[in-house]
Amino acid sequence: MAISKEQIRAGRALVGLSAGDLAEKAGVGLSTIQRMENRGTGSSTLANVEAVQAALEKEGVIFLPADQNIDGGAGVRLKK
């Protein structure tokens, strides 16, 4: 599942990480996080997208694909 820029922003907000914190935890540059959050993940490498997703998941974020969300849109939630 490809994560969206909205999911990255929402996931980061859910766990209270700054963009710099997420960049550090994912092992990518701050500009990479900013680009993903502003323009989406389409121009990022798969390795960087996976690193960001894994870092957020390690913090407890669960990514919900559009077909698993009540309103039909992709989303995030916090693990119990």
Secondary structure, DSSP 4 states (H G I P E B T S, - for coil): -PPPHHHHHHHHHHTT--HHHHHHHHTS-HHHHHHHHHH-STTS-HHHHHHHHHHHHHTTEEEE-GGGSTTSS-EEEE--
